[in-house]
Amino acid sequence: MAIDFKESRTRENLMRAFAGESQARNRYTIAAEKARGQGMFAINQVFLFTADQERAHAARFYGLLKSFAGSTIHIDGGYPVDYSDSVTELLKAAQHNEMEEFDNVYPAFGDIAKEEGFLEAASVFYQTAKIEEIHGKRFGQLAKLFEKNQYYESETEGEWMCLNCGHIYQGKRVPELCPVCQHKKGYFIPVSLAPYLCVNFL
């Protein structure tokens, strides 16, 4: 059933999504600072990389509300407080929130938008949900590695990339300093999670 956008639940859900993505971006930039303060530069970069994608999501949702420019949309909603000194706990909280958006929030918003006749909004909700799944799985994989003390070491030979110089280290444990650029081990990330890596070159 097509209804007036001004009277729709989709209008409110778009603003909820904009608010949620905006807060996620800020939570991740705060978490990134926490990681950097603990010498975990690679995790800092993962949080910032994801934060920038949340900004892109927020901009898309906000853009769908451009017909309401100059007005105010009142919404209610609950948003998480994920404050912790533990980077592992921050990763786990981020995983939970991203998977909740994937499993529940955005599919429900998409269904409502589709029912109300706003197919573009519905498509954006559904597609963003899939992106949040990727975010959630990435955060979850990192959290699991830290919980098992397997981020910087491996029972078998592993590979890590230094995000400062690009050196790929092979061994069972990341060295305290990169043998090429001498940056600390916090700059290393498992090759499986390294950005822009063409595995065919290895």
DONUVEX-264570 format. One record per atom (N, C-alpha, C, O, CB): y, z, x; residue in one letter. Coordinates in steps of 0.05 Angstrom, whole numbers, padded with zeros to 5 digits, always signed. Glycine has a CB too. Layout:
BEGIN
YZXA;...
END
This chain:
BEGIN
-00024+00000+00017M;+00000+00000+00000M;+00025+00000+00018M;+00028+00017+00035M;+00000+00024-00019M;+00042-00019+00014A;+00067-00020+00029A;+00088-00002+00016A;+00092-00004-00009A;+00077-00049+00030A;+00101+00014+00031I;+00122+00032+00021I;+00147+00029+00038I;+00146+00017+00059I;+00112+00061+00020I;+00169+00040+00028D;+00194+00040+00043D;+00191+00056+00068D;+00182+00079+00068D;+00217+00051+00025D;+00199+00044+00091F;+00196+00057+00117F;+00211+00084+00117F;+00202+00103+00129F;+00207+00039+00139F;+00234+00085+00103K;+00250+00109+00102K;+00235+00132+00088K;+00241+00156+00093K;+00276+00105+00088K;+00216+00126+00072E;+00201+00146+00057E;+00173+00150+00068E;+00157+00165+00057E;+00199+00139+00027E;+00167+00137+00090S;+00140+00137+00100S;+00133+00161+00118S;+00150+00173+00130S;+00135+00111+00116S;+00107+00167+00119R;+00097+00186+00138R;+00096+00174+00166R;+00098+00188+00186R;+00068+00195+00130R;+00094+00148+00168T;+00094+00134+00193T;+00120+00139+00209T;+00120+00143+00233T;+00089+00104+00190T;+00142+00138+00194R;+00168+00144+00207R;+00167+00171+00221R;+00176+00174+00244R;+00191+00143+00186R;+00157+00191+00208E;+00155+00218+00219E;+00134+00219+00242E;+00139+00233+00262E;+00148+00239+00197E;+00112+00205+00238N;+00092+00205+00259N;+00101+00191+00285N;+00094+00199+00307N;+00066+00191+00249N;+00118+00170+00282L;+00129+00157+00305L;+00147+00177+00321L;+00147+00177+00345L;+00145+00132+00297L;+00163+00193+00306M;+00180+00212+00319M;+00163+00235+00332M;+00170+00244+00353M;+00200+00224+00299M;+00141+00243+00318R;+00123+00263+00330R;+00111+00252+00356R;+00109+00266+00376R;+00101+00270+00310R;+00103+00227+00355A;+00091+00214+00379A;+00112+00213+00401A;+00106+00218+00425A;+00080+00187+00372A;+00137+00205+00394F;+00158+00204+00414F;+00162+00231+00427F;+00165+00234+00451F;+00184+00193+00402F;+00163+00252+00410A;+00167+00279+00420A;+00144+00288+00438A;+00148+00300+00459A;+00171+00299+00397A;+00119+00282+00429G;+00096+00289+00444G;+00094+00276+00471G;+00088+00288+00491G;+00071+00283+00428G;+00100+00250+00472E;+00099+00235+00497E;+00121+00244+00516E;+00117+00246+00540E;+00102+00205+00492E;+00144+00250+00505S;+00167+00260+00521S;+00160+00286+00534S;+00166+00291+00557S;+00192+00262+00504S;+00147+00304+00518Q;+00140+00330+00529Q;+00117+00327+00549Q;+00117+00341+00570Q;+00131+00349+00506Q;+00099+00309+00544A;+00077+00305+00564A;+00088+00295+00590A;+00080+00304+00611A;+00057+00284+00553A;+00108+00277+00589R;+00120+00268+00613R;+00132+00291+00629R;+00128+00293+00653R;+00142+00247+00607R;+00146+00309+00615N;+00158+00331+00629N;+00137+00351+00639N;+00140+00362+00661N;+00178+00346+00611N;+00116+00356+00623R;+00095+00374+00633R;+00082+00363+00659R;+00076+00378+00677R;+00073+00377+00611R;+00079+00336+00660Y;+00066+00325+00683Y;+00084+00324+00707Y;+00075+00327+00730Y;+00057+00296+00677Y;+00110+00321+00703T;+00128+00323+00726T;+00130+00351+00737T;+00132+00356+00761T;+00157+00313+00718T;+00128+00371+00719I;+00127+00399+00727I;+00101+00405+00742I;+00101+00418+00763I;+00131+00418+00703I;+00079+00394+00731A;+00053+00398+00745A;+00053+00384+00772A;+00041+00394+00791A;+00030+00387+00727A;+00067+00361+00774A;+00068+00346+00799A;+00083+00363+00820A;+00074+00364+00843A;+00083+00319+00795A;+00104+00377+00812E;+00118+00394+00831E;+00100+00417+00840E;+00101+00425+00863E;+00144+00405+00817E;+00085+00428+00821K;+00066+00449+00829K;+00046+00440+00849K;+00040+00453+00869K;+00052+00460+00803K;+00035+00416+00844A;+00015+00405+00863A;+00027+00400+00890A;+00015+00406+00911A;+00003+00379+00852A;+00051+00389+00891R;+00064+00383+00916R;+00070+00409+00931R;+00067+00410+00956R;+00091+00367+00912R;+00078+00429+00917G;+00084+00455+00929G;+00059+00467+00942G;+00061+00484+00960G;+00095+00474+00909G;+00035+00459+00933Q;+00010+00469+00944Q;-00002+00449+00964Q;-00025+00452+00971Q;-00009+00475+00922Q;+00014+00430+00972G;+00005+00411+00992G;-00014+00389+00982G;-00027+00376+00998G;-00009+00425+01014G;-00014+00386+00956M;-00033+00366+00943M;-00017+00342+00935M;-00013+00337+00911M;-00048+00379+00919M;-00009+00326+00955F;+00008+00303+00950F;-00005+00282+00933F;+00008+00271+00915F;+00017+00290+00976F;-00031+00277+00937A;-00045+00257+00921A;-00045+00264+00891A;-00041+00247+00874A;-00074+00252+00931A;-00050+00290+00886I;-00050+00299+00858I;-00023+00298+00846I;-00019+00292+00823I;-00062+00328+00856I;-00003+00304+00863N;+00025+00301+00855N;+00030+00272+00845N;+00043+00268+00824N;+00044+00308+00878N;+00020+00253+00860Q;+00024+00225+00853Q;+00009+00217+00827Q;+00018+00201+00812Q;+00015+00207+00876Q;-00015+00228+00823V;-00030+00223+00799V;-00014+00233+00774V;-00012+00219+00754V;-00058+00236+00799V;-00003+00257+00776F;+00013+00268+00754F;+00038+00250+00749F;+00044+00245+00726F;+00021+00297+00760F;+00051+00242+00770L;+00076+00226+00767L;+00069+00198+00756L;+00084+00187+00740L;+00090+00224+00794L;+00047+00186+00765F;+00038+00160+00756F;+00033+00162+00726F;+00041+00144+00711F;+00012+00152+00770F;+00020+00183+00717T;+00014+00186+00689T;+00039+00192+00673T;+00043+00183+00651T;-00007+00208+00684T;+00057+00209+00684A;+00082+00215+00671A;+00098+00190+00665A;+00110+00188+00644A;+00099+00235+00688A;+00098+00172+00684D;+00114+00147+00679D;+00101+00130+00657D;+00116+00117+00642D;+00115+00131+00705D;+00075+00131+00654Q;+00062+00117+00632Q;+00068+00130+00606Q;+00071+00117+00585Q;+00032+00115+00637Q;+00070+00157+00606E;+00078+00171+00581E;+00106+00164+00573E;+00112+00162+00549E;+00075+00202+00585E;+00124+00160+00593R;+00151+00151+00587R;+00150+00124+00573R;+00165+00119+00554R;+00168+00150+00612R;+00133+00106+00583A;+00130+00080+00571A;+00121+00082+00542A;+00130+00067+00524A;+00111+00062+00587A;+00102+00100+00537H;+00092+00104+00509H;+00115+00114+00492H;+00119+00104+00470H;+00068+00124+00509H;+00130+00134+00502A;+00152+00145+00487A;+00172+00123+00480A;+00182+00122+00457A;+00166+00168+00502A;+00178+00106+00499A;+00198+00085+00494A;+00188+00065+00473A;+00204+00056+00456A;+00203+00069+00520A;+00162+00060+00472R;+00151+00042+00452R;+00153+00054+00424R;+00161+00041+00405R;+00122+00035+00458R;+00145+00079+00422F;+00148+00093+00396F;+00177+00095+00387F;+00183+00090+00363F;+00135+00121+00397F;+00194+00101+00405Y;+00223+00104+00399Y;+00234+00077+00390Y;+00251+00076+00372Y;+00238+00114+00424Y;+00225+00055+00403G;+00235+00029+00396G;+00228+00021+00367G;+00243+00007+00354G;+00223+00009+00415G;+00205+00031+00358L;+00197+00025+00330L;+00214+00040+00310L;+00212+00035+00286L;+00168+00032+00326L;+00231+00058+00319L;+00249+00074+00302L;+00278+00064+00303L;+00296+00077+00293L;+00248+00103+00309L;+00282+00041+00316K;+00309+00031+00320K;+00325+00027+00295K;+00350+00028+00295K;+00309+00006+00336K;+00312+00022+00273S;+00326+00018+00247S;+00339+00044+00237S;+00355+00044+00219S;+00307+00007+00226S;+00331+00067+00250F;+00343+00092+00242F;+00364+00102+00261F;+00372+00125+00261F;+00321+00114+00240F;+00374+00083+00278A;+00395+00090+00297A;+00418+00104+00283A;+00428+00094+00263A;+00404+00066+00313A;+00428+00126+00295G;+00451+00140+00283G;+00443+00162+00264G;+00460+00177+00254G;+00469+00121+00270G;+00417+00163+00257S;+00408+00184+00238S;+00390+00204+00252S;+00385+00202+00276S;+00392+00171+00214S;+00381+00224+00238T;+00364+00245+00249T;+00338+00246+00233T;+00339+00246+00208T;+00378+00273+00249T;+00316+00247+00246I;+00290+00250+00233I;+00279+00278+00239I;+00275+00285+00262I;+00270+00227+00243I;+00276+00293+00218H;+00266+00320+00220H;+00236+00320+00219H;+00224+00309+00201H;+00278+00339+00198H;+00223+00333+00238I;+00194+00335+00239I;+00186+00364+00246I;+00202+00379+00256I;+00182+00315+00260I;+00161+00370+00239D;+00149+00394+00250D;+00124+00386+00266D;+00114+00364+00263D;+00142+00415+00226D;+00115+00404+00282G;+00092+00398+00298G;+00087+00420+00319G;+00105+00436+00325G;+00096+00371+00312G;+00063+00420+00329G;+00056+00439+00349G;+00051+00425+00376G;+00039+00404+00377G;+00031+00455+00341G;+00062+00437+00397Y;+00060+00425+00424Y;+00050+00446+00444Y;+00058+00469+00442Y;+00087+00413+00432Y;+00033+00438+00463P;+00021+00457+00481P;+00039+00468+00503P;+00058+00455+00512P;-00003+00445+00494P;+00034+00493+00510V;+00047+00505+00533V;+00026+00508+00555V;+00009+00527+00553V;+00061+00533+00526V;+00026+00491+00574D;+00005+00490+00595D;+00017+00499+00621D;+00017+00483+00641D;-00007+00462+00597D;+00026+00523+00623Y;+00038+00533+00647Y;+00018+00548+00664Y;+00006+00567+00654Y;+00063+00551+00641Y;+00014+00540+00688S;-00006+00554+00705S;+00001+00548+00735S;+00013+00528+00741S;-00035+00544+00699S;-00007+00567+00752D;-00004+00563+00781D;-00028+00548+00792D;-00027+00539+00815D;+00000+00589+00795D;-00049+00545+00776S;-00073+00532+00785S;-00072+00502+00778S;-00070+00495+00755S;-00098+00545+00772S;-00072+00485+00799V;-00072+00457+00794V;-00097+00448+00779V;-00095+00429+00762V;-00069+00441+00821V;-00119+00460+00785T;-00144+00453+00770T;-00140+00459+00740T;-00148+00443+00723T;-00168+00469+00781T;-00128+00482+00734E;-00124+00488+00705E;-00104+00469+00693E;-00107+00462+00669E;-00113+00517+00703E;-00084+00460+00708L;-00065+00440+00697L;-00079+00414+00692L;-00073+00400+00672L;-00042+00436+00717L;-00097+00406+00709L;-00113+00382+00705L;-00130+00384+00680L;-00132+00365+00664L;-00130+00375+00729L;-00143+00407+00676K;-00160+00411+00653K;-00144+00411+00627K;-00153+00401+00607K;-00176+00437+00656K;-00121+00424+00628A;-00104+00424+00604A;-00095+00396+00597A;-00094+00388+00574A;-00079+00443+00608A;-00087+00381+00618A;-00079+00353+00613A;-00102+00337+00602A;-00097+00320+00583A;-00069+00340+00640A;-00126+00341+00612Q;-00149+00327+00601Q;-00152+00333+00571Q;-00156+00315+00555Q;-00175+00335+00616Q;-00151+00359+00564H;-00154+00367+00536H;-00134+00354+00518H;-00141+00343+00497H;-00152+00398+00534H;-00109+00354+00527N;-00087+00343+00510N;-00090+00313+00507N;-00086+00302+00485N;-00060+00349+00522N;-00097+00299+00528E;-00100+00270+00527E;-00124+00262+00509E;-00122+00243+00493E;-00104+00258+00555E;-00146+00277+00511M;-00169+00271+00494M;-00164+00278+00465M;-00175+00265+00447M;-00193+00286+00505M;-00147+00298+00460E;-00140+00304+00432E;-00124+00281+00420E;-00128+00274+00397E;-00125+00330+00431E;-00106+00270+00435E;-00091+00247+00426E;-00109+00223+00421E;-00106+00209+00401E;-00069+00239+00445E;-00128+00219+00439F;-00147+00197+00436F;-00166+00201+00412F;-00170+00183+00396F;-00164+00194+00461F;-00177+00225+00409D;-00197+00230+00389D;-00185+00234+00361D;-00197+00225+00341D;-00213+00255+00396D;-00163+00248+00359N;-00153+00257+00333N;-00125+00247+00326N;-00122+00234+00305N;-00152+00287+00333N;-00105+00252+00343V;-00078+00248+00334V;-00071+00219+00329V;-00063+00212+00307V;-00059+00260+00355V;-00074+00202+00349Y;-00065+00175+00346Y;-00082+00158+00327Y;-00072+00141+00313Y;-00063+00161+00373Y;-00109+00162+00327P;-00124+00148+00307P;-00116+00155+00278P;-00115+00138+00261P;-00154+00154+00310P;-00109+00181+00274A;-00100+00189+00247A;-00073+00177+00241A;-00069+00167+00218A;-00098+00220+00245A;-00055+00177+00260F;-00029+00164+00256F;-00032+00134+00251F;-00018+00123+00234F;-00010+00168+00281F;-00051+00121+00265G;-00056+00093+00261G;-00066+00087+00233G;-00058+00068+00221G;-00075+00083+00282G;-00085+00104+00224D;-00096+00100+00197D;-00074+00103+00176D;-00074+00087+00157D;-00118+00121+00192D;-00056+00122+00179I;-00034+00126+00160I;-00016+00102+00160I;-00008+00092+00139I;-00019+00151+00166I;-00009+00092+00184A;+00009+00069+00186A;-00004+00044+00174A;+00010+00029+00160A;+00016+00064+00216A;-00029+00041+00178K;-00043+00018+00167K;-00044+00020+00136K;-00039+00000+00122K;-00072+00016+00177K;-00049+00044+00126E;-00049+00048+00097E;-00022+00043+00085E;-00020+00033+00062E;-00059+00076+00090E;-00001+00050+00099E;+00026+00047+00089E;+00037+00019+00093E;+00059+00012+00083E;+00045+00067+00101E;+00022+00002+00108G;+00030-00026+00111G;+00046-00031+00136G;+00058-00053+00138G;+00046-00034+00088G;+00047-00013+00155F;+00062-00016+00180F;+00042-00023+00202F;+00034-00006+00218F;+00079+00009+00187F;+00035-00049+00203L;+00013-00057+00220L;+00020-00057+00250L;+00003-00051+00267L;+00004-00085+00213L;+00045-00062+00257E;+00053-00061+00285E;+00051-00032+00295E;+00040-00027+00317E;+00082-00071+00289E;+00061-00013+00279A;+00059+00015+00287A;+00030+00024+00289A;+00022+00038+00307A;+00074+00033+00267A;+00013+00015+00270A;-00015+00022+00271A;-00028+00012+00297A;-00043+00026+00310A;-00030+00010+00246A;-00022-00013+00304S;-00033-00025+00328S;-00025-00009+00353S;-00041-00004+00371S;-00025-00054+00331S;+00001-00001+00354V;+00011+00014+00377V;-00003+00042+00379V;-00011+00051+00400V;+00041+00018+00375V;-00007+00055+00356F;-00021+00080+00356F;-00050+00077+00366F;-00059+00092+00383F;-00021+00092+00328F;-00064+00057+00355Y;-00092+00053+00363Y;-00094+00046+00393Y;-00112+00057+00407Y;-00105+00031+00346Y;-00077+00029+00402Q;-00079+00020+00430Q;-00070+00042+00450Q;-00082+00045+00471Q;-00062-00005+00435Q;-00050+00058+00442T;-00042+00080+00459T;-00064+00101+00460T;-00067+00114+00481T;-00016+00093+00448T;-00079+00105+00439A;-00101+00124+00439A;-00121+00116+00461A;-00131+00134+00475A;-00115+00124+00412A;-00126+00091+00464K;-00145+00082+00485K;-00135+00088+00513K;-00150+00095+00531K;-00151+00052+00482K;-00108+00085+00516I;-00096+00092+00542I;-00099+00122+00548I;-00104+00130+00570I;-00067+00083+00543I;-00094+00138+00527E;-00096+00167+00531E;-00125+00175+00539E;-00129+00194+00553E;-00087+00181+00505E;-00145+00160+00529E;-00172+00166+00537E;-00175+00162+00567E;-00188+00178+00581E;-00192+00147+00522E;-00163+00140+00578I;-00165+00136+00607I;-00151+00158+00622I;-00162+00169+00641I;-00151+00109+00614I;-00127+00166+00612H;-00114+00189+00624H;-00131+00214+00624H;-00134+00228+00645H;-00087+00195+00609H;-00143+00220+00601G;-00159+00244+00598G;-00183+00243+00617G;-00189+00264+00629G;-00169+00247+00570G;-00197+00221+00619K;-00220+00219+00636K;-00212+00222+00666K;-00227+00234+00681K;-00235+00192+00632K;-00189+00210+00673R;-00180+00213+00701R;-00174+00242+00708R;-00183+00252+00728R;-00155+00195+00705R;-00159+00255+00690F;-00153+00284+00695F;-00179+00300+00696F;-00182+00318+00712F;-00134+00295+00673F;-00197+00294+00678G;-00222+00309+00677G;-00239+00305+00702G;-00251+00324+00712G;-00238+00300+00653G;-00240+00280+00712Q;-00256+00275+00736Q;-00244+00290+00760Q;-00259+00301+00776Q;-00256+00245+00742Q;-00218+00291+00762L;-00205+00306+00784L;-00210+00336+00781L;-00217+00349+00801L;-00175+00300+00784L;-00208+00346+00757A;-00212+00375+00753A;-00241+00382+00761A;-00245+00403+00773A;-00207+00383+00724A;-00260+00365+00753K;-00288+00371+00759K;-00293+00371+00789K;-00308+00388+00800K;-00306+00350+00746K;-00281+00352+00804L;-00284+00351+00833L;-00273+00377+00846L;-00285+00388+00864L;-00269+00327+00844L;-00250+00387+00836F;-00239+00411+00847F;-00256+00436+00840F;-00261+00453+00857F;-00211+00415+00838F;-00266+00436+00815E;-00283+00459+00807E;-00308+00461+00823E;-00318+00483+00829E;-00289+00457+00777E;-00319+00438+00831K;-00344+00437+00846K;-00339+00437+00877K;-00358+00433+00893K;-00361+00413+00838K;-00313+00440+00884N;-00306+00438+00912N;-00315+00412+00925N;-00324+00412+00948N;-00318+00462+00928N;-00313+00390+00910Q;-00322+00364+00920Q;-00299+00344+00922Q;-00304+00320+00926Q;-00343+00353+00901Q;-00274+00354+00919Y;-00252+00335+00922Y;-00248+00327+00951Y;-00244+00303+00957Y;-00226+00348+00911Y;-00249+00346+00969Y;-00245+00340+00997Y;-00271+00338+01014Y;-00270+00333+01038Y;-00228+00362+01009Y;-00293+00342+01001E;-00318+00340+01016E;-00341+00329+00998E;-00338+00330+00973E;-00326+00367+01028E;-00362+00320+01010S;-00384+00309+00996S;-00410+00316+01010S;-00411+00318+01034S;-00381+00278+00993S;-00432+00320+00994E;-00458+00325+01006E;-00468+00301+01022E;-00482+00305+01042E;-00478+00333+00984E;-00462+00278+01012T;-00468+00253+01027T;-00442+00242+01038T;-00421+00252+01032T;-00484+00233+01009T;-00444+00221+01053E;-00420+00209+01064E;-00402+00197+01042E;-00412+00182+01025E;-00427+00187+01085E;-00377+00204+01043G;-00358+00194+01023G;-00335+00179+01036G;-00334+00177+01060G;-00347+00217+01007G;-00317+00169+01019E;-00294+00154+01029E;-00269+00164+01014E;-00269+00169+00990E;-00298+00124+01024E;-00248+00168+01030W;-00222+00177+01019W;-00200+00160+01031W;-00202+00151+01054W;-00218+00207+01026W;-00179+00155+01016M;-00156+00140+01026M;-00133+00159+01030M;-00127+00175+01013M;-00149+00117+01006M;-00119+00156+01052C;-00094+00170+01057C;-00072+00154+01042C;-00068+00130+01048C;-00088+00172+01088C;-00058+00167+01024L;-00038+00153+01008L;-00012+00149+01024L;+00006+00135+01016L;-00031+00169+00983L;-00010+00161+01048N;+00013+00156+01064N;+00011+00130+01080N;+00029+00114+01080N;+00018+00180+01083N;-00012+00126+01094C;-00014+00103+01111C;-00036+00083+01102C;-00036+00060+01112C;-00020+00112+01139C;-00053+00091+01084G;-00074+00072+01074G;-00100+00074+01089G;-00119+00060+01082G;-00064+00045+01076G;-00102+00092+01109H;-00127+00095+01124H;-00149+00104+01105H;-00145+00122+01089H;-00123+00114+01147H;-00172+00091+01108I;-00196+00100+01093I;-00214+00115+01112I;-00225+00104+01131I;-00210+00075+01080I;-00218+00140+01105Y;-00234+00158+01122Y;-00262+00159+01111Y;-00266+00162+01086Y;-00222+00186+01124Y;-00282+00157+01127Q;-00310+00158+01119Q;-00323+00183+01132Q;-00320+00187+01157Q;-00326+00133+01126Q;-00337+00199+01117G;-00349+00223+01128G;-00358+00241+01105G;-00358+00233+01082G;-00331+00237+01147G;-00364+00266+01112K;-00372+00285+01092K;-00349+00304+01084K;-00351+00318+01064K;-00396+00301+01102K;-00328+00305+01100R;-00306+00323+01095R;-00280+00311+01105R;-00279+00301+01128R;-00311+00351+01107R;-00260+00312+01089V;-00234+00302+01096V;-00223+00318+01120V;-00224+00343+01119V;-00214+00302+01072V;-00212+00305+01141P;-00201+00320+01163P;-00175+00334+01155P;-00162+00326+01136P;-00195+00301+01187P;-00168+00354+01169E;-00143+00369+01163E;-00118+00352+01166E;-00099+00356+01151E;-00141+00394+01181E;-00120+00333+01184L;-00098+00314+01188L;-00109+00285+01188L;-00131+00281+01199L;-00082+00320+01214L;-00095+00267+01176C;-00103+00239+01177C;-00103+00230+01207C;-00084+00234+01221C;-00084+00221+01160C;-00125+00218+01216P;-00127+00210+01244P;-00107+00188+01252P;-00103+00183+01275P;-00155+00201+01251P;-00096+00174+01232V;-00077+00153+01238V;-00048+00162+01237V;-00034+00160+01257V;-00081+00130+01218V;-00040+00174+01214C;-00011+00180+01211C;-00006+00210+01215C;+00018+00218+01215C;-00002+00172+01184C;-00027+00227+01217Q;-00024+00255+01222Q;-00013+00271+01197Q;-00004+00294+01200Q;-00006+00260+01245Q;-00014+00258+01174H;-00006+00273+01150H;-00029+00291+01141H;-00052+00286+01147H;+00001+00253+01127H;-00022+00313+01127K;-00042+00333+01120K;-00062+00322+01099K;-00057+00301+01087K;-00028+00357+01108K;-00084+00336+01097K;-00107+00326+01081K;-00100+00323+01051K;-00114+00309+01037K;-00130+00344+01083K;-00079+00336+01042G;-00070+00333+01014G;-00061+00305+01007G;-00058+00299+00983G;-00048+00352+01009G;-00058+00288+01027Y;-00051+00261+01022Y;-00075+00243+01016Y;-00072+00220+01007Y;-00036+00249+01045Y;-00099+00254+01020F;-00123+00239+01015F;-00132+00240+00985F;-00128+00261+00972F;-00146+00249+01033F;-00143+00218+00976I;-00153+00216+00949I;-00180+00201+00951I;-00182+00183+00967I;-00133+00202+00929I;-00200+00209+00935P;-00225+00194+00936P;-00220+00164+00931P;-00204+00157+00914P;-00245+00205+00915P;-00234+00148+00946V;-00229+00119+00944V;-00233+00109+00915V;-00220+00090+00906V;-00248+00104+00963V;-00252+00122+00901S;-00257+00113+00873S;-00233+00117+00855S;-00231+00105+00833S;-00281+00129+00862S;-00214+00134+00863L;-00190+00139+00848L;-00164+00128+00861L;-00142+00133+00851L;-00187+00169+00843L;-00168+00114+00883A;-00144+00104+00898A;-00131+00081+00883A;-00145+00064+00872A;-00152+00096+00926A;-00105+00080+00883P;-00091+00059+00868P;-00091+00033+00884P;-00089+00033+00909P;-00062+00067+00862P;-00092+00011+00869Y;-00088-00016+00880Y;-00108-00023+00902Y;-00102-00040+00920Y;-00060-00018+00892Y;-00131-00011+00901L;-00151-00016+00922L;-00169-00040+00913L;-00180-00039+00891L;-00168+00009+00928L;-00171-00060+00930C;-00190-00082+00924C;-00216-00076+00938C;-00218-00079+00963C;-00178-00110+00934C;-00236-00067+00923V;-00261-00059+00935V;-00276-00082+00949V;-00292-00077+00966V;-00279-00046+00914V;-00269-00106+00942N;-00283-00129+00954N;-00275-00132+00983N;-00288-00146+00999N;-00276-00155+00939N;-00253-00119+00991F;-00243-00121+01019F;-00258-00101+01037F;-00258-00104+01061F;-00213-00116+01020F;-00272-00082+01025L;-00284-00060+01040L;-00312-00068+01050L;-00325-00052+01064L;-00285-00035+01024L;
END
